[in-house]
């Protein structure tokens, strides 16, 4: 298998599930945000603060365009597939899996994890729910173009393996 790209909203569990799935598939786990932080020698928050979101999106695209590795499972940033031709690049370089969860559940999971996420900082729970619902609606247009979609009840290693095995594209 070339690569697997896990896509989905912030807080859906791309890192936690990604690490488990990578181990089960014998792939090496890569965290895209961490790779960009290493490349820029700045945290994602620092990049947003000093260079703005538009520059961060350019960095995501640049990283993906230059990604020539194989046998990796990449946990992508929540916005990564929704800008430029990033999703096309991912679909080209591997298999994309969308981890789906309802906005209310994402909000609950994110409420205590806003600090390292510059887009969420300092929002009350109501504001966060409005933001997540709105942005999720826009992003699903991209997320739903993934090769495989796993809803909240299907996010198990067994189900992911089953979906991968029935997928024609390899
Ligand atoms: C973002 C998600 C973050 C990170 C950045 C922007 C987004 O990644 O890339 O803060 O636009 O949804 P996670 O999904 O890993 O939190």
Backbone and ligand atoms as CSV (ligand in chain L), in Angstrom:
chain,resi,resn,atom,element,x,y,z
A,1,UNK,N,N,0.852,-1.202,0.000
A,1,UNK,CA,C,0.000,0.000,0.000
A,1,UNK,C,C,0.887,1.251,0.000
A,2,UNK,N,N,0.516,2.267,-0.827
A,2,UNK,CA,C,1.391,3.440,-0.849
A,2,UNK,C,C,1.276,4.236,0.464
A,3,UNK,N,N,0.185,4.958,0.634
A,3,UNK,CA,C,0.011,5.722,1.867
A,3,UNK,C,C,-1.464,5.763,2.217
A,4,UNK,N,N,-1.740,6.080,3.481
A,4,UNK,CA,C,-3.112,6.354,3.909
A,4,UNK,C,C,-3.124,7.766,4.490
A,5,UNK,N,N,-4.080,8.592,4.058
A,5,UNK,CA,C,-4.254,9.930,4.624
A,5,UNK,C,C,-5.556,9.955,5.408
A,6,UNK,N,N,-5.470,10.221,6.706
A,6,UNK,CA,C,-6.683,10.353,7.521
A,6,UNK,C,C,-7.099,11.811,7.489
A,7,UNK,N,N,-8.336,12.073,7.081
A,7,UNK,CA,C,-8.813,13.449,7.059
A,7,UNK,C,C,-10.052,13.581,7.949
A,8,UNK,N,N,-10.332,14.807,8.359
A,8,UNK,CA,C,-11.513,15.039,9.194
A,8,UNK,C,C,-11.310,16.238,10.096
A,9,UNK,N,N,-12.404,16.656,10.724
A,9,UNK,CA,C,-12.407,17.881,11.520
A,9,UNK,C,C,-11.475,17.774,12.736
A,10,UNK,N,N,-11.022,18.921,13.222
A,10,UNK,CA,C,-10.239,18.965,14.460
A,10,UNK,C,C,-10.983,18.181,15.544
A,11,UNK,N,N,-10.259,17.429,16.327
A,11,UNK,CA,C,-10.865,16.753,17.468
A,11,UNK,C,C,-11.562,15.444,17.139
A,12,UNK,N,N,-11.572,15.037,15.871
A,12,UNK,CA,C,-12.307,13.814,15.530
A,12,UNK,C,C,-11.564,12.564,15.983
A,13,UNK,N,N,-10.232,12.701,16.181
A,13,UNK,CA,C,-9.439,11.558,16.661
A,13,UNK,C,C,-8.459,11.025,15.631
A,14,UNK,N,N,-8.046,11.892,14.703
A,14,UNK,CA,C,-7.121,11.443,13.648
A,14,UNK,C,C,-5.809,10.910,14.221
A,15,UNK,N,N,-5.302,11.560,15.255
A,15,UNK,CA,C,-4.017,11.135,15.822
A,15,UNK,C,C,-4.161,9.819,16.585
A,16,UNK,N,N,-5.126,9.753,17.486
A,16,UNK,CA,C,-5.307,8.550,18.314
A,16,UNK,C,C,-5.632,7.342,17.452
A,17,UNK,N,N,-6.638,7.492,16.581
A,17,UNK,CA,C,-7.028,6.376,15.731
A,17,UNK,C,C,-5.925,6.084,14.711
A,18,UNK,N,N,-5.289,7.144,14.217
A,18,UNK,CA,C,-4.224,6.994,13.217
A,18,UNK,C,C,-3.064,6.149,13.726
A,19,UNK,N,N,-2.686,6.361,14.976
A,19,UNK,CA,C,-1.569,5.588,15.542
A,19,UNK,C,C,-1.921,4.109,15.633
A,20,UNK,N,N,-3.166,3.825,16.036
A,20,UNK,CA,C,-3.618,2.426,16.151
A,20,UNK,C,C,-3.664,1.773,14.782
A,21,UNK,N,N,-4.240,2.505,13.816
A,21,UNK,CA,C,-4.411,1.947,12.480
A,21,UNK,C,C,-3.054,1.752,11.796
A,22,UNK,N,N,-2.160,2.701,11.996
A,22,UNK,CA,C,-0.818,2.593,11.396
A,22,UNK,C,C,-0.143,1.318,11.886
A,23,UNK,N,N,-0.219,1.073,13.193
A,23,UNK,CA,C,0.412,-0.123,13.763
A,23,UNK,C,C,-0.218,-1.388,13.175
A,24,UNK,N,N,-1.545,-1.388,13.051
A,24,UNK,CA,C,-2.243,-2.577,12.528
A,24,UNK,C,C,-1.925,-2.828,11.059
A,25,UNK,N,N,-1.666,-1.755,10.310
A,25,UNK,CA,C,-1.404,-1.908,8.873
A,25,UNK,C,C,0.085,-2.019,8.556
A,26,UNK,N,N,0.914,-1.867,9.583
A,26,UNK,CA,C,2.367,-1.910,9.373
A,26,UNK,C,C,2.871,-0.678,8.628
A,27,UNK,N,N,2.200,0.457,8.850
A,27,UNK,CA,C,2.632,1.715,8.222
A,27,UNK,C,C,3.262,2.608,9.289
A,28,UNK,N,N,4.086,3.537,8.839
A,28,UNK,CA,C,4.704,4.463,9.803
A,28,UNK,C,C,3.783,5.671,9.978
A,29,UNK,N,N,3.528,6.060,11.225
A,29,UNK,CA,C,2.631,7.178,11.512
A,29,UNK,C,C,3.341,8.515,11.318
A,30,UNK,N,N,2.684,9.422,10.594
A,30,UNK,CA,C,3.230,10.776,10.400
A,30,UNK,C,C,2.148,11.784,10.769
A,31,UNK,N,N,2.494,12.759,11.596
A,31,UNK,CA,C,1.548,13.820,11.933
A,31,UNK,C,C,1.901,15.039,11.080
A,32,UNK,N,N,0.974,15.431,10.210
A,32,UNK,CA,C,1.272,16.506,9.253
A,32,UNK,C,C,1.574,17.848,9.942
A,33,UNK,N,N,0.804,18.195,10.973
A,33,UNK,CA,C,1.079,19.446,11.698
A,33,UNK,C,C,2.501,19.426,12.263
A,34,UNK,N,N,2.875,18.289,12.844
A,34,UNK,CA,C,4.230,18.189,13.428
A,34,UNK,C,C,5.300,18.301,12.357
A,35,UNK,N,N,5.032,17.707,11.187
A,35,UNK,CA,C,6.013,17.766,10.094
A,35,UNK,C,C,6.189,19.218,9.632
A,36,UNK,N,N,5.088,19.964,9.597
A,36,UNK,CA,C,5.170,21.379,9.183
A,36,UNK,C,C,5.884,22.200,10.264
A,37,UNK,N,N,5.608,21.884,11.523
A,37,UNK,CA,C,6.290,22.587,12.621
A,37,UNK,C,C,7.803,22.380,12.543
A,38,UNK,N,N,8.170,21.157,12.200
A,38,UNK,CA,C,9.597,20.822,12.087
A,38,UNK,C,C,10.235,21.556,10.907
A,39,UNK,N,N,9.494,21.594,9.813
A,39,UNK,CA,C,9.972,22.251,8.596
A,39,UNK,C,C,10.157,23.753,8.832
A,40,UNK,N,N,9.237,24.372,9.580
A,40,UNK,CA,C,9.260,25.827,9.793
A,40,UNK,C,C,9.962,26.234,11.088
A,41,UNK,N,N,10.278,25.246,11.908
A,41,UNK,CA,C,10.836,25.510,13.241
A,41,UNK,C,C,9.944,26.473,14.049
A,42,UNK,N,N,8.648,26.296,13.921
A,42,UNK,CA,C,7.659,27.103,14.654
A,42,UNK,C,C,6.460,26.221,14.938
A,43,UNK,N,N,5.740,26.490,16.032
A,43,UNK,CA,C,4.511,25.724,16.279
A,43,UNK,C,C,3.425,26.234,15.325
A,44,UNK,N,N,2.352,25.438,15.163
A,44,UNK,CA,C,1.244,25.855,14.292
A,44,UNK,C,C,0.693,27.196,14.793
A,45,UNK,N,N,0.553,27.344,16.110
A,45,UNK,CA,C,0.045,28.609,16.667
A,45,UNK,C,C,0.951,29.773,16.296
A,46,UNK,N,N,2.259,29.543,16.385
A,46,UNK,CA,C,3.206,30.625,16.027
A,46,UNK,C,C,3.114,30.980,14.540
A,47,UNK,N,N,2.919,29.957,13.714
A,47,UNK,CA,C,2.799,30.216,12.265
A,47,UNK,C,C,1.558,31.078,11.997
A,48,UNK,N,N,0.426,30.691,12.614
A,48,UNK,CA,C,-0.813,31.472,12.444
A,48,UNK,C,C,-0.594,32.905,12.915
A,49,UNK,N,N,0.072,33.043,14.067
A,49,UNK,CA,C,0.228,34.360,14.673
A,49,UNK,C,C,1.151,35.263,13.853
A,50,UNK,N,N,2.291,34.693,13.427
A,50,UNK,CA,C,3.278,35.551,12.767
A,50,UNK,C,C,3.062,35.655,11.261
A,51,UNK,N,N,2.451,34.639,10.647
A,51,UNK,CA,C,2.352,34.668,9.184
A,51,UNK,C,C,0.910,34.596,8.678
A,52,UNK,N,N,-0.025,34.273,9.547
A,52,UNK,CA,C,-1.434,34.231,9.146
A,52,UNK,C,C,-1.861,32.874,8.611
A,53,UNK,N,N,-3.203,32.684,8.566
A,53,UNK,CA,C,-3.727,31.388,8.120
A,53,UNK,C,C,-3.400,31.098,6.655
A,54,UNK,N,N,-3.462,32.129,5.790
A,54,UNK,CA,C,-3.228,31.902,4.355
A,54,UNK,C,C,-1.845,31.295,4.128
A,55,UNK,N,N,-0.866,31.792,4.870
A,55,UNK,CA,C,0.505,31.257,4.732
A,55,UNK,C,C,0.567,29.810,5.223
A,56,UNK,N,N,-0.170,29.514,6.316
A,56,UNK,CA,C,-0.201,28.141,6.828
A,56,UNK,C,C,-0.773,27.197,5.765
A,57,UNK,N,N,-1.805,27.648,5.062
A,57,UNK,CA,C,-2.405,26.806,4.006
A,57,UNK,C,C,-1.399,26.581,2.880
A,58,UNK,N,N,-0.605,27.594,2.564
A,58,UNK,CA,C,0.434,27.426,1.533
A,58,UNK,C,C,1.464,26.393,1.986
A,59,UNK,N,N,1.806,26.449,3.261
A,59,UNK,CA,C,2.796,25.492,3.793
A,59,UNK,C,C,2.249,24.068,3.733
A,60,UNK,N,N,0.955,23.910,4.043
A,60,UNK,CA,C,0.340,22.578,3.974
A,60,UNK,C,C,0.432,22.040,2.538
A,61,UNK,N,N,0.104,22.907,1.586
A,61,UNK,CA,C,0.120,22.490,0.172
A,61,UNK,C,C,1.532,22.156,-0.279
A,62,UNK,N,N,2.465,22.979,0.137
A,62,UNK,CA,C,3.866,22.789,-0.220
A,62,UNK,C,C,4.353,21.440,0.319
A,63,UNK,N,N,3.998,21.160,1.567
A,63,UNK,CA,C,4.430,19.901,2.192
A,63,UNK,C,C,3.845,18.707,1.434
A,64,UNK,N,N,2.550,18.801,1.111
A,64,UNK,CA,C,1.892,17.691,0.403
A,64,UNK,C,C,2.447,17.489,-0.992
A,65,UNK,N,N,2.701,18.594,-1.662
A,65,UNK,CA,C,3.208,18.522,-3.029
A,65,UNK,C,C,4.555,17.805,-3.054
A,66,UNK,N,N,5.344,18.062,-2.015
A,66,UNK,CA,C,6.687,17.476,-1.953
A,66,UNK,C,C,6.733,16.138,-1.237
A,67,UNK,N,N,5.582,15.643,-0.825
A,67,UNK,CA,C,5.536,14.376,-0.090
A,67,UNK,C,C,5.709,13.229,-1.077
A,68,UNK,N,N,6.879,12.613,-1.031
A,68,UNK,CA,C,7.171,11.547,-2.006
A,68,UNK,C,C,7.404,10.217,-1.297
A,69,UNK,N,N,6.920,10.094,-0.059
A,69,UNK,CA,C,7.204,8.877,0.695
A,69,UNK,C,C,6.143,7.808,0.431
A,70,UNK,N,N,6.450,6.617,0.852
A,70,UNK,CA,C,5.522,5.493,0.715
A,70,UNK,C,C,5.407,4.777,2.047
A,71,UNK,N,N,4.328,4.047,2.223
A,71,UNK,CA,C,4.181,3.248,3.434
A,71,UNK,C,C,3.937,4.067,4.692
A,72,UNK,N,N,3.346,5.263,4.525
A,72,UNK,CA,C,3.072,6.100,5.699
A,72,UNK,C,C,1.571,6.216,5.925
A,73,UNK,N,N,1.205,6.399,7.187
A,73,UNK,CA,C,-0.161,6.797,7.503
A,73,UNK,C,C,-0.078,8.231,8.006
A,74,UNK,N,N,-0.684,9.159,7.278
A,74,UNK,CA,C,-0.568,10.576,7.628
A,74,UNK,C,C,-1.858,11.068,8.287
A,75,UNK,N,N,-1.743,11.568,9.521
A,75,UNK,CA,C,-2.864,12.254,10.161
A,75,UNK,C,C,-2.753,13.708,9.720
A,76,UNK,N,N,-3.703,14.166,8.899
A,76,UNK,CA,C,-3.597,15.511,8.324
A,76,UNK,C,C,-4.235,16.548,9.248
A,77,UNK,N,N,-3.914,17.816,9.031
A,77,UNK,CA,C,-4.572,18.900,9.764
A,77,UNK,C,C,-6.018,18.990,9.292
A,78,UNK,N,N,-6.922,19.411,10.186
A,78,UNK,CA,C,-8.349,19.417,9.864
A,78,UNK,C,C,-8.731,20.202,8.614
A,79,UNK,N,N,-7.985,21.262,8.338
A,79,UNK,CA,C,-8.343,22.092,7.175
A,79,UNK,C,C,-7.595,21.690,5.914
A,80,UNK,N,N,-6.580,20.871,6.074
A,80,UNK,CA,C,-5.653,20.583,4.965
A,80,UNK,C,C,-6.332,20.172,3.652
A,81,UNK,N,N,-7.320,19.250,3.661
A,81,UNK,CA,C,-7.876,18.813,2.371
A,81,UNK,C,C,-8.820,19.829,1.732
A,82,UNK,N,N,-9.080,20.932,2.416
A,82,UNK,CA,C,-10.127,21.858,1.961
A,82,UNK,C,C,-9.579,23.088,1.250
A,83,UNK,N,N,-8.306,23.114,0.969
A,83,UNK,CA,C,-7.712,24.278,0.320
A,83,UNK,C,C,-6.910,23.838,-0.905
A,84,UNK,N,N,-6.978,24.654,-1.954
A,84,UNK,CA,C,-6.222,24.386,-3.179
A,84,UNK,C,C,-6.493,22.993,-3.708
A,85,UNK,N,N,-5.447,22.322,-4.170
A,85,UNK,CA,C,-5.653,20.969,-4.717
A,85,UNK,C,C,-5.140,19.891,-3.755
A,86,UNK,N,N,-5.180,20.205,-2.443
A,86,UNK,CA,C,-4.627,19.289,-1.445
A,86,UNK,C,C,-5.305,17.912,-1.471
A,87,UNK,N,N,-6.632,17.910,-1.607
A,87,UNK,CA,C,-7.339,16.628,-1.578
A,87,UNK,C,C,-6.957,15.773,-2.789
A,88,UNK,N,N,-6.829,16.444,-3.914
A,88,UNK,CA,C,-6.415,15.762,-5.144
A,88,UNK,C,C,-5.015,15.160,-4.952
A,89,UNK,N,N,-4.137,15.924,-4.338
A,89,UNK,CA,C,-2.773,15.431,-4.081
A,89,UNK,C,C,-2.811,14.195,-3.188
A,90,UNK,N,N,-3.652,14.248,-2.159
A,90,UNK,CA,C,-3.747,13.105,-1.227
A,90,UNK,C,C,-4.330,11.881,-1.930
A,91,UNK,N,N,-5.381,12.107,-2.714
A,91,UNK,CA,C,-6.011,10.984,-3.414
A,91,UNK,C,C,-5.057,10.372,-4.434
A,92,UNK,N,N,-4.141,11.186,-4.905
A,92,UNK,CA,C,-3.149,10.749,-5.874
A,92,UNK,C,C,-2.014,9.958,-5.211
A,93,UNK,N,N,-1.639,10.395,-4.025
A,93,UNK,CA,C,-0.474,9.802,-3.363
A,93,UNK,C,C,-0.845,8.699,-2.381
A,94,UNK,N,N,-2.131,8.418,-2.259
A,94,UNK,CA,C,-2.531,7.371,-1.323
A,94,UNK,C,C,-4.031,7.209,-1.260
A,95,UNK,N,N,-4.467,6.554,-0.200
A,95,UNK,CA,C,-5.895,6.325,0.034
A,95,UNK,C,C,-6.348,7.293,1.119
A,96,UNK,N,N,-7.461,7.977,0.879
A,96,UNK,CA,C,-7.947,8.921,1.881
A,96,UNK,C,C,-9.098,8.300,2.672
A,97,UNK,N,N,-9.047,8.478,3.973
A,97,UNK,CA,C,-10.123,7.988,4.852
A,97,UNK,C,C,-10.669,9.176,5.646
A,98,UNK,N,N,-11.960,9.425,5.516
A,98,UNK,CA,C,-12.606,10.509,6.266
A,98,UNK,C,C,-13.210,9.958,7.552
A,99,UNK,N,N,-12.767,10.499,8.671
A,99,UNK,CA,C,-13.352,10.156,9.967
A,99,UNK,C,C,-14.434,11.188,10.265
A,100,UNK,N,N,-15.659,10.701,10.375
A,100,UNK,CA,C,-16.809,11.589,10.493
A,100,UNK,C,C,-17.409,11.550,11.903
A,101,UNK,N,N,-17.778,12.724,12.415
A,101,UNK,CA,C,-18.508,12.794,13.681
A,101,UNK,C,C,-19.436,14.008,13.634
A,102,UNK,N,N,-20.570,13.954,14.328
A,102,UNK,CA,C,-21.474,15.103,14.334
A,102,UNK,C,C,-20.861,16.320,15.042
A,103,UNK,N,N,-21.327,17.515,14.639
A,103,UNK,CA,C,-20.771,18.771,15.166
A,103,UNK,C,C,-20.860,18.845,16.700
A,104,UNK,N,N,-21.974,18.393,17.271
A,104,UNK,CA,C,-22.141,18.506,18.724
A,104,UNK,C,C,-21.087,17.676,19.452
A,105,UNK,N,N,-20.799,16.513,18.911
A,105,UNK,CA,C,-19.796,15.644,19.538
A,105,UNK,C,C,-18.389,16.231,19.386
A,106,UNK,N,N,-18.123,16.786,18.209
A,106,UNK,CA,C,-16.807,17.418,18.000
A,106,UNK,C,C,-16.632,18.581,18.968
A,107,UNK,N,N,-17.691,19.354,19.144
A,107,UNK,CA,C,-17.631,20.519,20.041
A,107,UNK,C,C,-17.290,20.076,21.459
A,108,UNK,N,N,-17.961,19.021,21.892
A,108,UNK,CA,C,-17.735,18.494,23.231
A,108,UNK,C,C,-16.267,18.056,23.391
A,109,UNK,N,N,-15.776,17.371,22.377
A,109,UNK,CA,C,-14.398,16.865,22.432
A,109,UNK,C,C,-13.383,18.001,22.369
A,110,UNK,N,N,-13.754,19.103,21.695
A,110,UNK,CA,C,-12.786,20.189,21.479
A,110,UNK,C,C,-12.786,21.230,22.584
A,111,UNK,N,N,-13.871,21.278,23.375
A,111,UNK,CA,C,-14.014,22.380,24.320
A,111,UNK,C,C,-12.797,22.529,25.247
A,112,UNK,N,N,-12.241,21.414,25.653
A,112,UNK,CA,C,-11.095,21.504,26.573
A,112,UNK,C,C,-9.763,21.392,25.842
A,113,UNK,N,N,-9.808,21.446,24.525
A,113,UNK,CA,C,-8.559,21.310,23.760
A,113,UNK,C,C,-8.427,22.450,22.754
A,114,UNK,N,N,-8.753,23.649,23.201
A,114,UNK,CA,C,-8.739,24.796,22.284
A,114,UNK,C,C,-7.372,25.454,22.196
A,115,UNK,N,N,-6.589,25.263,23.240
A,115,UNK,CA,C,-5.370,26.069,23.398
A,115,UNK,C,C,-4.393,25.980,22.235
A,116,UNK,N,N,-4.095,24.734,21.804
A,116,UNK,CA,C,-3.097,24.615,20.742
A,116,UNK,C,C,-3.713,24.751,19.347
A,117,UNK,N,N,-4.992,25.124,19.302
A,117,UNK,CA,C,-5.652,25.259,18.000
A,117,UNK,C,C,-6.054,26.717,17.795
A,118,UNK,N,N,-5.266,27.430,16.997
A,118,UNK,CA,C,-5.479,28.873,16.858
A,118,UNK,C,C,-6.869,29.265,16.347
A,119,UNK,N,N,-7.542,28.382,15.601
A,119,UNK,CA,C,-8.857,28.746,15.061
A,119,UNK,C,C,-9.955,28.687,16.128
A,120,UNK,N,N,-9.666,28.040,17.246
A,120,UNK,CA,C,-10.718,27.825,18.254
A,120,UNK,C,C,-10.561,28.684,19.499
A,121,UNK,N,N,-9.432,29.303,19.625
A,121,UNK,CA,C,-9.059,29.970,20.880
A,121,UNK,C,C,-10.162,30.856,21.458
A,122,UNK,N,N,-10.366,30.700,22.781
A,122,UNK,CA,C,-11.223,31.599,23.559
A,122,UNK,C,C,-12.691,31.657,23.126
A,123,UNK,N,N,-13.227,30.573,22.593
A,123,UNK,CA,C,-14.647,30.584,22.243
A,123,UNK,C,C,-15.434,29.919,23.369
A,124,UNK,N,N,-16.614,30.476,23.681
A,124,UNK,CA,C,-17.482,29.835,24.674
A,124,UNK,C,C,-18.049,28.564,24.017
A,125,UNK,N,N,-18.726,27.713,24.817
A,125,UNK,CA,C,-19.231,26.455,24.252
A,125,UNK,C,C,-20.266,26.718,23.138
A,126,UNK,N,N,-21.119,27.723,23.338
A,126,UNK,CA,C,-22.129,28.044,22.310
A,126,UNK,C,C,-21.477,28.565,21.042
A,127,UNK,N,N,-20.477,29.437,21.242
A,127,UNK,CA,C,-19.767,29.980,20.063
A,127,UNK,C,C,-19.040,28.862,19.319
A,128,UNK,N,N,-18.481,27.950,20.116
A,128,UNK,CA,C,-17.726,26.844,19.519
A,128,UNK,C,C,-18.664,25.955,18.693
A,129,UNK,N,N,-19.850,25.665,19.231
A,129,UNK,CA,C,-20.804,24.814,18.507
A,129,UNK,C,C,-21.222,25.488,17.188
A,130,UNK,N,N,-21.464,26.800,17.242
A,130,UNK,CA,C,-21.867,27.529,16.028
A,130,UNK,C,C,-20.730,27.478,15.004
A,131,UNK,N,N,-19.515,27.684,15.493
A,131,UNK,CA,C,-18.353,27.676,14.593
A,131,UNK,C,C,-18.148,26.287,13.969
A,132,UNK,N,N,-18.161,25.261,14.808
A,132,UNK,CA,C,-17.912,23.896,14.319
A,132,UNK,C,C,-18.996,23.499,13.312
A,133,UNK,N,N,-20.266,23.789,13.627
A,133,UNK,CA,C,-21.368,23.418,12.726
A,133,UNK,C,C,-21.190,24.091,11.374
A,134,UNK,N,N,-20.859,25.376,11.408
A,134,UNK,CA,C,-20.730,26.146,10.183
A,134,UNK,C,C,-19.549,25.661,9.324
A,135,UNK,N,N,-18.392,25.529,9.962
A,135,UNK,CA,C,-17.185,25.151,9.204
A,135,UNK,C,C,-17.278,23.694,8.744
A,136,UNK,N,N,-17.872,22.827,9.580
A,136,UNK,CA,C,-18.002,21.423,9.195
A,136,UNK,C,C,-18.861,21.307,7.935
A,137,UNK,N,N,-19.945,22.098,7.885
A,137,UNK,CA,C,-20.840,22.069,6.726
A,137,UNK,C,C,-20.052,22.428,5.451
A,138,UNK,N,N,-19.205,23.439,5.549
A,138,UNK,CA,C,-18.410,23.834,4.373
A,138,UNK,C,C,-17.369,22.772,4.026
A,139,UNK,N,N,-16.754,22.214,5.055
A,139,UNK,CA,C,-15.647,21.282,4.798
A,139,UNK,C,C,-16.110,19.911,4.339
A,140,UNK,N,N,-17.339,19.534,4.699
A,140,UNK,CA,C,-17.807,18.192,4.310
A,140,UNK,C,C,-17.823,18.004,2.801
A,141,UNK,N,N,-17.966,19.107,2.060
A,141,UNK,CA,C,-17.937,19.029,0.590
A,141,UNK,C,C,-16.614,18.406,0.140
A,142,UNK,N,N,-15.566,18.707,0.875
A,142,UNK,CA,C,-14.244,18.147,0.557
A,142,UNK,C,C,-14.075,16.777,1.215
A,143,UNK,N,N,-14.341,16.735,2.513
A,143,UNK,CA,C,-14.128,15.487,3.266
A,143,UNK,C,C,-14.842,14.306,2.596
A,144,UNK,N,N,-16.062,14.581,2.090
A,144,UNK,CA,C,-16.869,13.480,1.545
A,144,UNK,C,C,-16.359,12.948,0.210
A,145,UNK,N,N,-15.315,13.567,-0.310
A,145,UNK,CA,C,-14.695,13.048,-1.540
A,145,UNK,C,C,-13.608,12.018,-1.228
A,146,UNK,N,N,-13.488,11.648,0.049
A,146,UNK,CA,C,-12.477,10.651,0.442
A,146,UNK,C,C,-12.815,9.292,-0.169
A,147,UNK,N,N,-11.809,8.440,-0.311
A,147,UNK,CA,C,-12.029,7.096,-0.837
A,147,UNK,C,C,-12.921,6.281,0.089
A,148,UNK,N,N,-12.721,6.488,1.401
A,148,UNK,CA,C,-13.468,5.715,2.409
A,148,UNK,C,C,-14.010,6.696,3.452
A,149,UNK,N,N,-15.248,6.496,3.869
A,149,UNK,CA,C,-15.816,7.320,4.947
A,149,UNK,C,C,-16.157,6.398,6.110
A,150,UNK,N,N,-15.645,6.724,7.285
A,150,UNK,CA,C,-15.969,5.935,8.483
A,150,UNK,C,C,-16.737,6.834,9.444
A,151,UNK,N,N,-17.979,6.489,9.748
A,151,UNK,CA,C,-18.714,7.307,10.714
A,151,UNK,C,C,-18.305,6.918,12.132
A,152,UNK,N,N,-18.883,7.589,13.110
A,152,UNK,CA,C,-18.440,7.431,14.502
A,152,UNK,C,C,-18.467,5.969,14.991
A,153,UNK,N,N,-19.395,5.161,14.439
A,153,UNK,CA,C,-19.495,3.766,14.872
A,153,UNK,C,C,-18.580,2.830,14.098
A,154,UNK,N,N,-17.946,3.359,13.077
A,154,UNK,CA,C,-17.113,2.503,12.221
A,154,UNK,C,C,-15.619,2.756,12.432
A,155,UNK,N,N,-15.295,3.587,13.410
A,155,UNK,CA,C,-13.888,3.956,13.580
A,155,UNK,C,C,-13.134,2.926,14.415
A,156,UNK,N,N,-13.084,1.713,13.861
A,156,UNK,CA,C,-12.327,0.640,14.493
A,156,UNK,C,C,-11.313,0.147,13.466
A,157,UNK,N,N,-10.237,-0.433,13.981
A,157,UNK,CA,C,-9.198,-0.972,13.106
A,157,UNK,C,C,-9.798,-2.035,12.182
A,158,UNK,N,N,-10.673,-2.889,12.731
A,158,UNK,CA,C,-11.279,-3.980,11.956
A,158,UNK,C,C,-12.069,-3.425,10.774
A,159,UNK,N,N,-12.911,-2.416,11.059
A,159,UNK,CA,C,-13.745,-1.851,9.992
A,159,UNK,C,C,-12.867,-1.150,8.940
A,160,UNK,N,N,-11.850,-0.428,9.389
A,160,UNK,CA,C,-10.973,0.277,8.444
A,160,UNK,C,C,-10.275,-0.730,7.534
A,161,UNK,N,N,-9.810,-1.822,8.121
A,161,UNK,CA,C,-9.129,-2.856,7.329
A,161,UNK,C,C,-10.092,-3.459,6.311
A,162,UNK,N,N,-11.317,-3.709,6.745
A,162,UNK,CA,C,-12.328,-4.283,5.862
A,162,UNK,C,C,-12.603,-3.328,4.692
A,163,UNK,N,N,-12.793,-2.047,4.991
A,163,UNK,CA,C,-13.061,-1.066,3.929
A,163,UNK,C,C,-11.876,-0.975,2.975
A,164,UNK,N,N,-10.675,-1.023,3.528
A,164,UNK,CA,C,-9.480,-0.929,2.668
A,164,UNK,C,C,-9.383,-2.150,1.756
A,165,UNK,N,N,-9.761,-3.322,2.291
A,165,UNK,CA,C,-9.600,-4.539,1.505
A,165,UNK,C,C,-10.599,-4.608,0.349
A,166,UNK,N,N,-11.748,-3.914,0.494
A,166,UNK,CA,C,-12.737,-3.964,-0.586
A,166,UNK,C,C,-12.571,-2.809,-1.574
A,167,UNK,N,N,-11.664,-1.905,-1.268
A,167,UNK,CA,C,-11.443,-0.750,-2.145
A,167,UNK,C,C,-10.671,-1.200,-3.397
A,168,UNK,N,N,-11.170,-0.736,-4.557
A,168,UNK,CA,C,-10.505,-1.146,-5.802
A,168,UNK,C,C,-9.142,-0.476,-5.935
A,169,UNK,N,N,-9.119,0.823,-5.619
A,169,UNK,CA,C,-7.859,1.582,-5.726
A,169,UNK,C,C,-6.902,1.088,-4.661
A,170,UNK,N,N,-5.660,0.794,-4.998
A,170,UNK,CA,C,-4.707,0.315,-3.990
A,170,UNK,C,C,-3.450,1.167,-3.980
L,1,LIG,C1,C,-6.738,23.178,11.625
L,1,LIG,C2,C,-6.549,21.993,12.268
L,1,LIG,C3,C,-5.337,21.702,13.045
L,1,LIG,C4,C,-4.151,22.507,12.528
L,1,LIG,C5,C,-4.497,23.953,12.492
L,1,LIG,C6,C,-5.713,24.255,11.607
L,1,LIG,C7,C,-8.014,23.389,10.857
L,1,LIG,O1,O,-5.045,20.308,13.007
L,1,LIG,O2,O,-3.755,22.066,11.258
L,1,LIG,O3,O,-4.725,24.391,13.795
L,1,LIG,O4,O,-8.071,24.305,10.021
L,1,LIG,O5,O,-8.959,22.610,11.064
L,1,LIG,P1,P,-5.888,19.179,13.814
L,1,LIG,O6,O,-7.066,18.804,12.966
L,1,LIG,O7,O,-4.919,18.052,13.953
L,1,LIG,O8,O,-6.293,19.777,15.113
